[in-house]
Amino acid sequence: MSDNENDQPKREFVPYDADEAIEILNAVFPRSTVELVQQSTGVPIRTVTRWLKGESRMPPNLVGKFRKQSELRDEFREELRALYDDMRADGLSRQVARSVLLELAYSDYFSEIDEI
């Protein structure tokens, strides 16, 4: 063993929890999970399907990235809900709010898929 190998910190073993990985993916994309995970990662649909069935392991770094996306998603949803509540108190109707959300969802702001 060389001196360089002794100098490098050992990686801590983290056991894989398939149920947790699946839960995280479903939390990030509750609808069209397979398709959106595939588009976000670029991995084949078959691989994503195997991850979601617990038949293969998702790379740990990807689990971490999706965990972060889940946290950000929750924060984003709560901020939108708070804004919606404030606007409703000012008189915004549900149908107008829904129309704005749909308009934004189908606008150029969200037309691209980011790689995760």
C-alpha positions as protocol buffer text, in pm:
chain_id: "A"
residue {
  index: 1
  type: MET
  ca { x: 0 y: 0 z: 0 }
}
residue {
  index: 2
  type: SER
  ca { x: 139 y: 339 z: -97 }
}
residue {
  index: 3
  type: ASP
  ca { x: 149 y: 647 z: 124 }
}
residue {
  index: 4
  type: ASN
  ca { x: -113 y: 815 z: -96 }
}
residue {
  index: 5
  type: GLU
  ca { x: -367 y: 543 z: -21 }
}
residue {
  index: 6
  type: ASN
  ca { x: -315 y: 591 z: 353 }
}
residue {
  index: 7
  type: ASP
  ca { x: -370 y: 967 z: 325 }
}
residue {
  index: 8
  type: GLN
  ca { x: -715 y: 944 z: 165 }
}
residue {
  index: 9
  type: PRO
  ca { x: -1010 y: 939 z: 402 }
}
residue {
  index: 10
  type: LYS
  ca { x: -1216 y: 623 z: 397 }
}
residue {
  index: 11
  type: ARG
  ca { x: -1570 y: 656 z: 272 }
}
residue {
  index: 12
  type: GLU
  ca { x: -1833 y: 584 z: 530 }
}
residue {
  index: 13
  type: PHE
  ca { x: -2056 y: 293 z: 433 }
}
residue {
  index: 14
  type: VAL
  ca { x: -2418 y: 399 z: 410 }
}
residue {
  index: 15
  type: PRO
  ca { x: -2660 y: 111 z: 372 }
}
residue {
  index: 16
  type: TYR
  ca { x: -2901 y: 140 z: 82 }
}
residue {
  index: 17
  type: ASP
  ca { x: -3266 y: 179 z: 176 }
}
residue {
  index: 18
  type: ALA
  ca { x: -3475 y: 103 z: -133 }
}
residue {
  index: 19
  type: ASP
  ca { x: -3799 y: 203 z: 38 }
}
residue {
  index: 20
  type: GLU
  ca { x: -3655 y: 543 z: 127 }
}
residue {
  index: 21
  type: ALA
  ca { x: -3522 y: 599 z: -227 }
}
residue {
  index: 22
  type: ILE
  ca { x: -3861 y: 509 z: -376 }
}
residue {
  index: 23
  type: GLU
  ca { x: -4041 y: 735 z: -128 }
}
residue {
  index: 24
  type: ILE
  ca { x: -3811 y: 1026 z: -218 }
}
residue {
  index: 25
  type: LEU
  ca { x: -3870 y: 983 z: -594 }
}
residue {
  index: 26
  type: ASN
  ca { x: -4245 y: 967 z: -543 }
}
residue {
  index: 27
  type: ALA
  ca { x: -4233 y: 1275 z: -319 }
}
residue {
  index: 28
  type: VAL
  ca { x: -4046 y: 1475 z: -583 }
}
residue {
  index: 29
  type: PHE
  ca { x: -4266 y: 1357 z: -870 }
}
residue {
  index: 30
  type: PRO
  ca { x: -4599 y: 1225 z: -738 }
}
residue {
  index: 31
  type: ARG
  ca { x: -4737 y: 1211 z: -1094 }
}
residue {
  index: 32
  type: SER
  ca { x: -4563 y: 1065 z: -1401 }
}
residue {
  index: 33
  type: THR
  ca { x: -4281 y: 954 z: -1171 }
}
residue {
  index: 34
  type: VAL
  ca { x: -4100 y: 721 z: -1413 }
}
residue {
  index: 35
  type: GLU
  ca { x: -4107 y: 963 z: -1703 }
}
residue {
  index: 36
  type: LEU
  ca { x: -3998 y: 1266 z: -1502 }
}
residue {
  index: 37
  type: VAL
  ca { x: -3718 y: 1080 z: -1324 }
}
residue {
  index: 38
  type: GLN
  ca { x: -3599 y: 949 z: -1661 }
}
residue {
  index: 39
  type: GLN
  ca { x: -3607 y: 1297 z: -1815 }
}
residue {
  index: 40
  type: SER
  ca { x: -3432 y: 1446 z: -1512 }
}
residue {
  index: 41
  type: THR
  ca { x: -3152 y: 1190 z: -1501 }
}
residue {
  index: 42
  type: GLY
  ca { x: -3113 y: 1071 z: -1860 }
}
residue {
  index: 43
  type: VAL
  ca { x: -3103 y: 708 z: -1749 }
}
residue {
  index: 44
  type: PRO
  ca { x: -3309 y: 451 z: -1940 }
}
residue {
  index: 45
  type: ILE
  ca { x: -3675 y: 404 z: -1845 }
}
residue {
  index: 46
  type: ARG
  ca { x: -3600 y: 40 z: -1763 }
}
residue {
  index: 47
  type: THR
  ca { x: -3345 y: 147 z: -1501 }
}
residue {
  index: 48
  type: VAL
  ca { x: -3584 y: 396 z: -1344 }
}
residue {
  index: 49
  type: THR
  ca { x: -3856 y: 130 z: -1336 }
}
residue {
  index: 50
  type: ARG
  ca { x: -3617 y: -109 z: -1163 }
}
residue {
  index: 51
  type: TRP
  ca { x: -3532 y: 159 z: -905 }
}
residue {
  index: 52
  type: LEU
  ca { x: -3900 y: 220 z: -834 }
}
residue {
  index: 53
  type: LYS
  ca { x: -3965 y: -153 z: -797 }
}
residue {
  index: 54
  type: GLY
  ca { x: -3667 y: -189 z: -564 }
}
residue {
  index: 55
  type: GLU
  ca { x: -3498 y: -427 z: -809 }
}
residue {
  index: 56
  type: SER
  ca { x: -3176 y: -225 z: -839 }
}
residue {
  index: 57
  type: ARG
  ca { x: -2993 y: 36 z: -640 }
}
residue {
  index: 58
  type: MET
  ca { x: -3009 y: 400 z: -720 }
}
residue {
  index: 59
  type: PRO
  ca { x: -2665 y: 568 z: -703 }
}
residue {
  index: 60
  type: PRO
  ca { x: -2623 y: 726 z: -357 }
}
residue {
  index: 61
  type: ASN
  ca { x: -2530 y: 1066 z: -500 }
}
residue {
  index: 62
  type: LEU
  ca { x: -2856 y: 1065 z: -699 }
}
residue {
  index: 63
  type: VAL
  ca { x: -3057 y: 972 z: -389 }
}
residue {
  index: 64
  type: GLY
  ca { x: -2898 y: 1271 z: -217 }
}
residue {
  index: 65
  type: LYS
  ca { x: -2981 y: 1502 z: -507 }
}
residue {
  index: 66
  type: PHE
  ca { x: -3344 y: 1389 z: -511 }
}
residue {
  index: 67
  type: ARG
  ca { x: -3364 y: 1422 z: -132 }
}
residue {
  index: 68
  type: LYS
  ca { x: -3256 y: 1787 z: -172 }
}
residue {
  index: 69
  type: GLN
  ca { x: -3514 y: 1835 z: -449 }
}
residue {
  index: 70
  type: SER
  ca { x: -3781 y: 1692 z: -218 }
}
residue {
  index: 71
  type: GLU
  ca { x: -3689 y: 1942 z: 53 }
}
residue {
  index: 72
  type: LEU
  ca { x: -3692 y: 2231 z: -196 }
}
residue {
  index: 73
  type: ARG
  ca { x: -4024 y: 2111 z: -339 }
}
residue {
  index: 74
  type: ASP
  ca { x: -4181 y: 2116 z: 7 }
}
residue {
  index: 75
  type: GLU
  ca { x: -4044 y: 2465 z: 72 }
}
residue {
  index: 76
  type: PHE
  ca { x: -4168 y: 2590 z: -266 }
}
residue {
  index: 77
  type: ARG
  ca { x: -4515 y: 2444 z: -209 }
}
residue {
  index: 78
  type: GLU
  ca { x: -4540 y: 2606 z: 135 }
}
residue {
  index: 79
  type: GLU
  ca { x: -4431 y: 2943 z: 2 }
}
residue {
  index: 80
  type: LEU
  ca { x: -4688 y: 2921 z: -279 }
}
residue {
  index: 81
  type: ARG
  ca { x: -4959 y: 2826 z: -30 }
}
residue {
  index: 82
  type: ALA
  ca { x: -4871 y: 3121 z: 193 }
}
residue {
  index: 83
  type: LEU
  ca { x: -4880 y: 3359 z: -103 }
}
residue {
  index: 84
  type: TYR
  ca { x: -5211 y: 3207 z: -216 }
}
residue {
  index: 85
  type: ASP
  ca { x: -5361 y: 3255 z: 131 }
}
residue {
  index: 86
  type: ASP
  ca { x: -5250 y: 3619 z: 132 }
}
residue {
  index: 87
  type: MET
  ca { x: -5393 y: 3682 z: -214 }
}
residue {
  index: 88
  type: ARG
  ca { x: -5719 y: 3506 z: -124 }
}
residue {
  index: 89
  type: ALA
  ca { x: -5750 y: 3736 z: 175 }
}
residue {
  index: 90
  type: ASP
  ca { x: -5716 y: 4026 z: -72 }
}
residue {
  index: 91
  type: GLY
  ca { x: -5999 y: 3882 z: -283 }
}
residue {
  index: 92
  type: LEU
  ca { x: -5829 y: 3661 z: -545 }
}
residue {
  index: 93
  type: SER
  ca { x: -6071 y: 3397 z: -669 }
}
residue {
  index: 94
  type: ARG
  ca { x: -5975 y: 3029 z: -686 }
}
residue {
  index: 95
  type: GLN
  ca { x: -6037 y: 3011 z: -1060 }
}
residue {
  index: 96
  type: VAL
  ca { x: -5809 y: 3308 z: -1130 }
}
residue {
  index: 97
  type: ALA
  ca { x: -5535 y: 3160 z: -910 }
}
residue {
  index: 98
  type: ARG
  ca { x: -5568 y: 2824 z: -1088 }
}
residue {
  index: 99
  type: SER
  ca { x: -5557 y: 2994 z: -1426 }
}
residue {
  index: 100
  type: VAL
  ca { x: -5235 y: 3176 z: -1335 }
}
residue {
  index: 101
  type: LEU
  ca { x: -5072 y: 2856 z: -1205 }
}
residue {
  index: 102
  type: LEU
  ca { x: -5162 y: 2667 z: -1522 }
}
residue {
  index: 103
  type: GLU
  ca { x: -5043 y: 2955 z: -1738 }
}
residue {
  index: 104
  type: LEU
  ca { x: -4708 y: 2950 z: -1561 }
}
residue {
  index: 105
  type: ALA
  ca { x: -4682 y: 2569 z: -1569 }
}
residue {
  index: 106
  type: TYR
  ca { x: -4720 y: 2568 z: -1947 }
}
residue {
  index: 107
  type: SER
  ca { x: -4505 y: 2874 z: -2013 }
}
residue {
  index: 108
  type: ASP
  ca { x: -4147 y: 2891 z: -2134 }
}
residue {
  index: 109
  type: TYR
  ca { x: -4036 y: 2925 z: -1771 }
}
residue {
  index: 110
  type: PHE
  ca { x: -4100 y: 2554 z: -1723 }
}
residue {
  index: 111
  type: SER
  ca { x: -4063 y: 2412 z: -2074 }
}
residue {
  index: 112
  type: GLU
  ca { x: -3705 y: 2289 z: -2023 }
}
residue {
  index: 113
  type: ILE
  ca { x: -3611 y: 1987 z: -1810 }
}
residue {
  index: 114
  type: ASP
  ca { x: -3317 y: 2038 z: -1573 }
}
residue {
  index: 115
  type: GLU
  ca { x: -3079 y: 1748 z: -1519 }
}
residue {
  index: 116
  type: ILE
  ca { x: -3069 y: 1639 z: -1158 }
}
